Amino acid sequence: MGETKIIYHLNDQETPYLVKLPIAADRVTLADFKNVLNKPNYKFFFKSMDDDFGVVKEEISDDDAKLPCFNGRVVSWQPKRMGNGFNTT
């Protein structure tokens, strides 16, 4: 059984947070992360590799989706909700 470190950035806070899940990095899903984070009404963006653009922040909304992993860890951003939209800068 493996462990996955998820580093996440909330809103515009400078220092990221870290959670460790007792799930192998190649098996961790968005639902697993949402269960420990418990932040309703947030969008979830993850560090991902795009063939055309290189490293990007990819939005993932499917709870069953496996999370992109780099060096055994997942990096995520949860932007602050701004009125009817989200601040994704």
N, CA, C and O atoms as a printed pandas DataFrame, in Angstrom:
     atom_number atom_name residue_name chain_id  residue_number  x_coord  y_coord  z_coord
0              1         N          MET        A               1    0.836   -1.183    0.000
1              2        CA          MET        A               1    0.000    0.000    0.000
2              3         C          MET        A               1    0.878    1.242    0.000
3              4         O          MET        A               1    1.799    1.356    0.809
4              5         N          GLY        A               2    0.595    2.171   -0.905
5              6        CA          GLY        A               2    1.400    3.371   -1.020
6              7         C          GLY        A               2    0.793    4.549   -0.291
7              8         O          GLY        A               2   -0.242    4.440    0.367
8              9         N          GLU        A               3    1.460    5.668   -0.426
9             10        CA          GLU        A               3    0.990    6.910    0.169
10            11         C          GLU        A               3    1.150    8.012   -0.865
11            12         O          GLU        A               3    2.128    8.032   -1.614
12            13         N          THR        A               4    0.205    8.916   -0.906
13            14        CA          THR        A               4    0.274   10.048   -1.822
14            15         C          THR        A               4    0.241   11.340   -1.029
15            16         O          THR        A               4   -0.615   11.530   -0.165
16            17         N          LYS        A               5    1.181   12.226   -1.330
17            18        CA          LYS        A               5    1.178   13.564   -0.752
18            19         C          LYS        A               5    0.455   14.481   -1.727
19            20         O          LYS        A               5    0.758   14.504   -2.920
20            21         N          ILE        A               6   -0.504   15.238   -1.203
21            22        CA          ILE        A               6   -1.189   16.238   -2.011
22            23         C          ILE        A               6   -0.901   17.599   -1.399
23            24         O          ILE        A               6   -1.249   17.872   -0.250
24            25         N          ILE        A               7   -0.258   18.444   -2.193
25            26        CA          ILE        A               7    0.026   19.805   -1.785
26            27         C          ILE        A               7   -1.046   20.669   -2.430
27            28         O          ILE        A               7   -1.230   20.625   -3.646
28            29         N          TYR        A               8   -1.759   21.460   -1.621
29            30        CA          TYR        A               8   -2.814   22.269   -2.216
30            31         C          TYR        A               8   -2.751   23.711   -1.735
31            32         O          TYR        A               8   -2.359   24.002   -0.605
32            33         N          HIS        A               9   -3.153   24.599   -2.634
33            34        CA          HIS        A               9   -3.154   26.035   -2.398
34            35         C          HIS        A               9   -4.599   26.497   -2.307
35            36         O          HIS        A               9   -5.366   26.316   -3.252
36            37         N          LEU        A              10   -4.982   27.094   -1.180
37            38        CA          LEU        A              10   -6.334   27.628   -1.008
38            39         C          LEU        A              10   -6.335   29.121   -1.277
39            40         O          LEU        A              10   -5.515   29.870   -0.745
40            41         N          ASN        A              11   -7.271   29.534   -2.114
41            42        CA          ASN        A              11   -7.450   30.947   -2.418
42            43         C          ASN        A              11   -6.122   31.561   -2.833
43            44         O          ASN        A              11   -5.435   31.012   -3.694
44            45         N          ASP        A              12   -5.752   32.673   -2.245
45            46        CA          ASP        A              12   -4.504   33.352   -2.601
46            47         C          ASP        A              12   -3.451   33.222   -1.508
47            48         O          ASP        A              12   -2.503   34.007   -1.475
48            49         N          GLN        A              13   -3.598   32.250   -0.615
49            50        CA          GLN        A              13   -2.651   32.095    0.484
50            51         C          GLN        A              13   -1.278   31.697   -0.052
51            52         O          GLN        A              13   -1.164   30.872   -0.958
52            53         N          GLU        A              14   -0.245   32.295    0.524
53            54        CA          GLU        A              14    1.116   32.069    0.048
54            55         C          GLU        A              14    1.622   30.662    0.373
55            56         O          GLU        A              14    2.245   30.018   -0.471
56            57         N          THR        A              15    1.360   30.189    1.578
57            58        CA          THR        A              15    1.875   28.890    2.010
58            59         C          THR        A              15    0.877   27.786    1.677
59            60         O          THR        A              15   -0.288   27.871    2.065
60            61         N          PRO        A              16    1.319   26.749    0.962
61            62        CA          PRO        A              16    0.408   25.651    0.627
62            63         C          PRO        A              16    0.179   24.724    1.819
63            64         O          PRO        A              16    0.916   24.760    2.804
64            65         N          TYR        A              17   -0.843   23.906    1.708
65            66        CA          TYR        A              17   -1.178   22.889    2.705
66            67         C          TYR        A              17   -0.742   21.530    2.179
67            68         O          TYR        A              17   -0.538   21.358    0.977
68            69         N          LEU        A              18   -0.598   20.564    3.085
69            70        CA          LEU        A              18   -0.193   19.209    2.714
70            71         C          LEU        A              18   -1.088   18.204    3.420
71            72         O          LEU        A              18   -1.298   18.286    4.631
72            73         N          VAL        A              19   -1.613   17.254    2.653
73            74        CA          VAL        A              19   -2.310   16.105    3.224
74            75         C          VAL        A              19   -1.668   14.853    2.655
75            76         O          VAL        A              19   -1.169   14.855    1.530
76            77         N          LYS        A              20   -1.685   13.789    3.435
77            78        CA          LYS        A              20   -1.156   12.500    2.990
78            79         C          LYS        A              20   -2.300   11.504    2.973
79            80         O          LYS        A              20   -3.008   11.335    3.965
80            81         N          LEU        A              21   -2.472   10.851    1.840
81            82        CA          LEU        A              21   -3.520    9.844    1.699
82            83         C          LEU        A              21   -2.887    8.464    1.653
83            84         O          LEU        A              21   -1.870    8.282    0.984
84            85         N          PRO        A              22   -3.459    7.489    2.341
85            86        CA          PRO        A              22   -2.908    6.124    2.340
86            87         C          PRO        A              22   -3.316    5.356    1.084
87            88         O          PRO        A              22   -3.794    4.224    1.159
88            89         N          ILE        A              23   -3.119    5.992   -0.070
89            90        CA          ILE        A              23   -3.487    5.423   -1.366
90            91         C          ILE        A              23   -2.307    5.630   -2.300
91            92         O          ILE        A              23   -1.679    6.689   -2.281
92            93         N          ALA        A              24   -2.002    4.639   -3.110
93            94        CA          ALA        A              24   -0.907    4.762   -4.071
94            95         C          ALA        A              24   -1.189    5.913   -5.032
95            96         O          ALA        A              24   -2.339    6.151   -5.400
96            97         N          ALA        A              25   -0.143    6.621   -5.435
97            98        CA          ALA        A              25   -0.287    7.799   -6.286
98            99         C          ALA        A              25   -1.004    7.498   -7.598
99           100         O          ALA        A              25   -1.725    8.352   -8.115
100          101         N          ASP        A              26   -0.819    6.313   -8.134
101          102        CA          ASP        A              26   -1.459    5.978   -9.414
102          103         C          ASP        A              26   -2.922    5.574   -9.252
103          104         O          ASP        A              26   -3.578    5.244  -10.241
104          105         N          ARG        A              27   -3.446    5.593   -8.025
105          106        CA          ARG        A              27   -4.835    5.194   -7.777
106          107         C          ARG        A              27   -5.685    6.291   -7.136
107          108         O          ARG        A              27   -6.905    6.151   -7.057
108          109         N          VAL        A              28   -5.069    7.371   -6.680
109          110        CA          VAL        A              28   -5.813    8.414   -5.966
110          111         C          VAL        A              28   -6.719    9.176   -6.939
111          112         O          VAL        A              28   -6.313    9.519   -8.049
112          113         N          THR        A              29   -7.960    9.435   -6.495
113          114        CA          THR        A              29   -8.954   10.105   -7.336
114          115         C          THR        A              29   -9.368   11.446   -6.726
115          116         O          THR        A              29   -9.034   11.761   -5.583
116          117         N          LEU        A              30  -10.100   12.217   -7.516
117          118        CA          LEU        A              30  -10.622   13.483   -7.013
118          119         C          LEU        A              30  -11.522   13.252   -5.802
119          120         O          LEU        A              30  -11.483   14.030   -4.849
120          121         N          ALA        A              31  -12.326   12.202   -5.825
121          122        CA          ALA        A              31  -13.208   11.896   -4.685
122          123         C          ALA        A              31  -12.399   11.655   -3.413
123          124         O          ALA        A              31  -12.804   12.094   -2.336
124          125         N          ASP        A              32  -11.256   10.960   -3.521
125          126        CA          ASP        A              32  -10.395   10.724   -2.355
126          127         C          ASP        A              32   -9.935   12.053   -1.757
127          128         O          ASP        A              32   -9.968   12.243   -0.541
128          129         N          PHE        A              33   -9.511   12.960   -2.622
129          130        CA          PHE        A              33   -9.038   14.269   -2.174
130          131         C          PHE        A              33  -10.179   15.082   -1.567
131          132         O          PHE        A              33  -10.010   15.686   -0.508
132          133         N          LYS        A              34  -11.336   15.103   -2.226
133          134        CA          LYS        A              34  -12.485   15.851   -1.712
134          135         C          LYS        A              34  -12.909   15.360   -0.329
135          136         O          LYS        A              34  -13.339   16.154    0.508
136          137         N          ASN        A              35  -12.790   14.060   -0.087
137          138        CA          ASN        A              35  -13.187   13.496    1.210
138          139         C          ASN        A              35  -12.356   14.043    2.363
139          140         O          ASN        A              35  -12.884   14.233    3.459
140          141         N          VAL        A              36  -11.074   14.299    2.144
141          142        CA          VAL        A              36  -10.238   14.833    3.225
142          143         C          VAL        A              36  -10.273   16.354    3.276
143          144         O          VAL        A              36  -10.090   16.941    4.343
144          145         N          LEU        A              37  -10.504   16.993    2.148
145          146        CA          LEU        A              37  -10.491   18.455    2.110
146          147         C          LEU        A              37  -11.792   19.049    2.639
147          148         O          LEU        A              37  -11.772   20.046    3.360
148          149         N          ASN        A              38  -12.916   18.444    2.285
149          150        CA          ASN        A              38  -14.232   18.883    2.759
150          151         C          ASN        A              38  -14.481   20.367    2.488
151          152         O          ASN        A              38  -14.832   21.121    3.395
152          153         N          LYS        A              39  -14.297   20.774    1.236
153          154        CA          LYS        A              39  -14.543   22.152    0.805
154          155         C          LYS        A              39  -15.591   22.131   -0.307
155          156         O          LYS        A              39  -15.237   21.994   -1.478
156          157         N          PRO        A              40  -16.882   22.264    0.041
157          158        CA          PRO        A              40  -17.917   22.253   -0.997
158          159         C          PRO        A              40  -17.848   23.509   -1.862
159          160         O          PRO        A              40  -17.355   24.552   -1.432
160          161         N          ASN        A              41  -18.345   23.388   -3.070
161          162        CA          ASN        A              41  -18.435   24.511   -4.011
162          163         C          ASN        A              41  -17.085   25.084   -4.420
163          164         O          ASN        A              41  -16.991   26.271   -4.732
164          165         N          TYR        A              42  -16.059   24.279   -4.425
165          166        CA          TYR        A              42  -14.757   24.698   -4.924
166          167         C          TYR        A              42  -14.505   24.028   -6.263
167          168         O          TYR        A              42  -15.002   22.935   -6.533
168          169         N          LYS        A              43  -13.719   24.707   -7.098
169          170        CA          LYS        A              43  -13.213   24.077   -8.314
170          171         C          LYS        A              43  -11.837   23.522   -7.965
171          172         O          LYS        A              43  -11.159   24.025   -7.069
172          173         N          PHE        A              44  -11.437   22.484   -8.682
173          174        CA          PHE        A              44  -10.168   21.819   -8.398
174          175         C          PHE        A              44   -9.286   21.841   -9.641
175          176         O          PHE        A              44   -9.647   21.298  -10.685
176          177         N          PHE        A              45   -8.123   22.478   -9.511
177          178        CA          PHE        A              45   -7.151   22.543  -10.591
178          179         C          PHE        A              45   -5.899   21.799  -10.137
179          180         O          PHE        A              45   -5.506   21.878   -8.973
180          181         N          PHE        A              46   -5.276   21.075  -11.072
181          182        CA          PHE        A              46   -4.122   20.253  -10.734
182          183         C          PHE        A              46   -2.979   20.494  -11.703
183          184         O          PHE        A              46   -3.189   20.716  -12.895
184          185         N          LYS        A              47   -1.769   20.445  -11.170
185          186        CA          LYS        A              47   -0.581   20.534  -12.013
186          187         C          LYS        A              47   -0.610   19.347  -12.954
187          188         O          LYS        A              47   -0.719   18.198  -12.526
188          189         N          SER        A              48   -0.510   19.641  -14.241
189          190        CA          SER        A              48   -0.621   18.598  -15.248
190          191         C          SER        A              48    0.317   18.922  -16.400
191          192         O          SER        A              48    0.744   20.066  -16.550
192          193         N          MET        A              49    0.639   17.928  -17.209
193          194        CA          MET        A              49    1.506   18.116  -18.363
194          195         C          MET        A              49    0.666   18.041  -19.628
195          196         O          MET        A              49   -0.015   17.046  -19.874
196          197         N          ASP        A              50    0.720   19.099  -20.427
197          198        CA          ASP        A              50    0.026   19.142  -21.710
198          199         C          ASP        A              50    1.063   19.029  -22.819
199          200         O          ASP        A              50    2.099   19.693  -22.776
200          201         N          ASP        A              51    0.784   18.188  -23.814
201          202        CA          ASP        A              51    1.743   17.969  -24.904
202          203         C          ASP        A              51    2.064   19.250  -25.669
203          204         O          ASP        A              51    3.190   19.417  -26.137
204          205         N          ASP        A              52    1.100   20.153  -25.803
205          206        CA          ASP        A              52    1.311   21.378  -26.572
206          207         C          ASP        A              52    1.878   22.529  -25.744
207          208         O          ASP        A              52    2.653   23.334  -26.260
208          209         N          PHE        A              53    1.503   22.615  -24.466
209          210        CA          PHE        A              53    1.857   23.782  -23.666
210          211         C          PHE        A              53    2.823   23.512  -22.524
211          212         O          PHE        A              53    3.333   24.458  -21.925
212          213         N          GLY        A              54    3.087   22.264  -22.207
213          214        CA          GLY        A              54    3.952   21.946  -21.075
214          215         C          GLY        A              54    3.149   21.875  -19.787
215          216         O          GLY        A              54    2.042   21.337  -19.775
216          217         N          VAL        A              55    3.698   22.414  -18.700
217          218        CA          VAL        A              55    3.034   22.346  -17.395
218          219         C          VAL        A              55    1.879   23.349  -17.359
219          220         O          VAL        A              55    2.052   24.523  -17.686
220          221         N          VAL        A              56    0.701   22.870  -16.959
221          222        CA          VAL        A              56   -0.508   23.697  -16.877
222          223         C          VAL        A              56   -1.272   23.366  -15.598
223          224         O          VAL        A              56   -0.974   22.384  -14.918
224          225         N          LYS        A              57   -2.266   24.205  -15.281
225          226        CA          LYS        A              57   -3.225   23.914  -14.214
226          227         C          LYS        A              57   -4.483   23.389  -14.899
227          228         O          LYS        A              57   -5.187   24.140  -15.573
228          229         N          GLU        A              58   -4.761   22.107  -14.726
229          230        CA          GLU        A              58   -5.892   21.455  -15.383
230          231         C          GLU        A              58   -7.058   21.320  -14.411
231          232         O          GLU        A              58   -6.892   20.826  -13.295
232          233         N          GLU        A              59   -8.241   21.764  -14.842
233          234        CA          GLU        A              59   -9.429   21.587  -14.006
234          235         C          GLU        A              59   -9.909   20.149  -14.125
235          236         O          GLU        A              59  -10.038   19.615  -15.226
236          237         N          ILE        A              60  -10.173   19.529  -12.977
237          238        CA          ILE        A              60  -10.731   18.173  -12.935
238          239         C          ILE        A              60  -12.003   18.242  -12.106
239          240         O          ILE        A              60  -12.001   18.754  -10.987
240          241         N          SER        A              61  -13.096   17.720  -12.669
241          242        CA          SER        A              61  -14.380   17.764  -11.964
242          243         C          SER        A              61  -15.006   16.389  -11.778
243          244         O          SER        A              61  -15.945   16.243  -10.996
244          245         N          ASP        A              62  -14.505   15.381  -12.481
245          246        CA          ASP        A              62  -15.032   14.014  -12.376
246          247         C          ASP        A              62  -14.459   13.354  -11.122
247          248         O          ASP        A              62  -13.248   13.157  -11.020
248          249         N          ASP        A              63  -15.327   13.014  -10.173
249          250        CA          ASP        A              63  -14.870   12.414   -8.916
250          251         C          ASP        A              63  -14.097   11.119   -9.108
251          252         O          ASP        A              63  -13.272   10.769   -8.264
252          253         N          ASP        A              64  -14.343   10.403  -10.193
253          254        CA          ASP        A              64  -13.653    9.137  -10.446
254          255         C          ASP        A              64  -12.330    9.314  -11.185
255          256         O          ASP        A              64  -11.601    8.342  -11.385
256          257         N          ALA        A              65  -12.011   10.539  -11.592
257          258        CA          ALA        A              65  -10.782   10.788  -12.349
258          259         C          ALA        A              65   -9.559   10.591  -11.462
259          260         O          ALA        A              65   -9.530   11.034  -10.314
260          261         N          LYS        A              66   -8.558    9.924  -12.010
261          262        CA          LYS        A              66   -7.281    9.778  -11.314
262          263         C          LYS        A              66   -6.553   11.124  -11.398
263          264         O          LYS        A              66   -6.609   11.801  -12.424
264          265         N          LEU        A              67   -5.881   11.499  -10.329
265          266        CA          LEU        A              67   -5.213   12.790  -10.280
266          267         C          LEU        A              67   -3.815   12.705  -10.881
267          268         O          LEU        A              67   -3.126   11.701  -10.702
268          269         N          PRO        A              68   -3.387   13.757  -11.599
269          270        CA          PRO        A              68   -2.041   13.762  -12.167
270          271         C          PRO        A              68   -1.001   13.834  -11.051
271          272         O          PRO        A              68   -1.152   14.586  -10.088
272          273         N          CYS        A              69    0.039   13.052  -11.197
273          274        CA          CYS        A              69    1.046   12.910  -10.146
274          275         C          CYS        A              69    2.439   13.192  -10.701
275          276         O          CYS        A              69    2.784   12.728  -11.787
276          277         N          PHE        A              70    3.236   13.952   -9.957
277          278        CA          PHE        A              70    4.619   14.245  -10.308
278          279         C          PHE        A              70    5.498   13.883   -9.122
279          280         O          PHE        A              70    5.309   14.407   -8.025
280          281         N          ASN        A              71    6.455   12.992   -9.334
281          282        CA          ASN        A              71    7.386   12.581   -8.275
282          283         C          ASN        A              71    6.667   12.110   -7.014
283          284         O          ASN        A              71    7.086   12.436   -5.903
284          285         N          GLY        A              72    5.594   11.351   -7.180
285          286        CA          GLY        A              72    4.878   10.788   -6.046
286          287         C          GLY        A              72    3.978   11.750   -5.299
287          288         O          GLY        A              72    3.494   11.429   -4.214
288          289         N          ARG        A              73    3.744   12.933   -5.869
289          290        CA          ARG        A              73    2.861   13.887   -5.198
290          291         C          ARG        A              73    1.945   14.569   -6.211
291          292         O          ARG        A              73    2.217   14.605   -7.411
292          293         N          VAL        A              74    0.861   15.102   -5.684
293          294        CA          VAL        A              74   -0.134   15.809   -6.477
294          295         C          VAL        A              74   -0.119   17.267   -6.018
295          296         O          VAL        A              74   -0.051   17.542   -4.820
296          297         N          VAL        A              75   -0.182   18.197   -6.968
297          298        CA          VAL        A              75   -0.224   19.620   -6.630
298          299         C          VAL        A              75   -1.553   20.179   -7.124
299          300         O          VAL        A              75   -1.933   19.974   -8.277
300          301         N          SER        A              76   -2.262   20.891   -6.236
301          302        CA          SER        A              76   -3.608   21.360   -6.549
302          303         C          SER        A              76   -3.823   22.803   -6.109
303          304         O          SER        A              76   -3.165   23.296   -5.193
304          305         N          TRP        A              77   -4.764   23.472   -6.786
305          306        CA          TRP        A              77   -5.174   24.829   -6.448
306          307         C          TRP        A              77   -6.688   24.858   -6.330
307          308         O          TRP        A              77   -7.392   24.293   -7.168
308          309         N          GLN        A              78   -7.191   25.516   -5.291
309          310        CA          GLN        A              78   -8.619   25.738   -5.114
310          311         C          GLN        A              78   -8.823   27.247   -5.026
311          312         O          GLN        A              78   -8.596   27.843   -3.973
312          313         N          PRO        A              79   -9.254   27.873   -6.134
313          314        CA          PRO        A              79   -9.415   29.332   -6.134
314          315         C          PRO        A              79  -10.615   29.785   -5.320
315          316         O          PRO        A              79  -11.589   29.054   -5.141
316          317         N          LYS        A              80  -10.514   31.003   -4.840
317          318        CA          LYS        A              80  -11.592   31.611   -4.066
318          319         C          LYS        A              80  -12.765   31.921   -4.987
319          320         O          LYS        A              80  -12.570   32.392   -6.108
320          321         N          ARG        A              81  -13.955   31.664   -4.528
321          322        CA          ARG        A              81  -15.163   31.969   -5.299
322          323         C          ARG        A              81  -15.381   33.486   -5.269
323          324         O          ARG        A              81  -15.339   34.109   -4.209
324          325         N          MET        A              82  -15.612   34.061   -6.437
325          326        CA          MET        A              82  -15.812   35.507   -6.576
326          327         C          MET        A              82  -17.199   35.763   -7.162
327          328         O          MET        A              82  -17.370   35.659   -8.377
328          329         N          GLY        A              83  -18.190   36.094   -6.341
329          330        CA          GLY        A              83  -19.542   36.341   -6.842
330          331         C          GLY        A              83  -20.108   35.098   -7.504
331          332         O          GLY        A              83  -20.253   34.062   -6.854
332          333         N          ASN        A              84  -20.431   35.186   -8.790
333          334        CA          ASN        A              84  -20.958   34.044   -9.538
334          335         C          ASN        A              84  -19.863   33.228  -10.200
335          336         O          ASN        A              84  -20.146   32.193  -10.802
336          337         N          GLY        A              85  -18.624   33.673  -10.099
337          338        CA          GLY        A              85  -17.530   32.976  -10.768
338          339         C          GLY        A              85  -16.423   32.621   -9.802
339          340         O          GLY        A              85  -16.611   32.638   -8.585
340          341         N          PHE        A              86  -15.251   32.294  -10.362
341          342        CA          PHE        A              86  -14.097   31.906   -9.567
342          343         C          PHE        A              86  -12.904   32.738   -9.979
343          344         O          PHE        A              86  -12.754   33.087  -11.150
344          345         N          ASN        A              87  -12.061   33.052   -9.024
345          346        CA          ASN        A              87  -10.807   33.731   -9.296
346          347         C          ASN        A              87   -9.781   32.663   -9.622
347          348         O          ASN        A              87   -9.326   31.960   -8.720
348          349         N          THR        A              88   -9.405   32.521  -10.884
349          350        CA          THR        A              88   -8.489   31.454  -11.295
350          351         C          THR        A              88   -7.120   31.990  -11.657
351          352         O          THR        A              88   -6.376   31.319  -12.372
352          353         N          THR        A              89   -6.766   33.162  -11.194
353          354        CA          THR        A              89   -5.453   33.715  -11.495
354          355         C          THR        A              89   -4.440   33.270  -10.484
355          356         O          THR        A              89   -3.270   33.641  -10.578
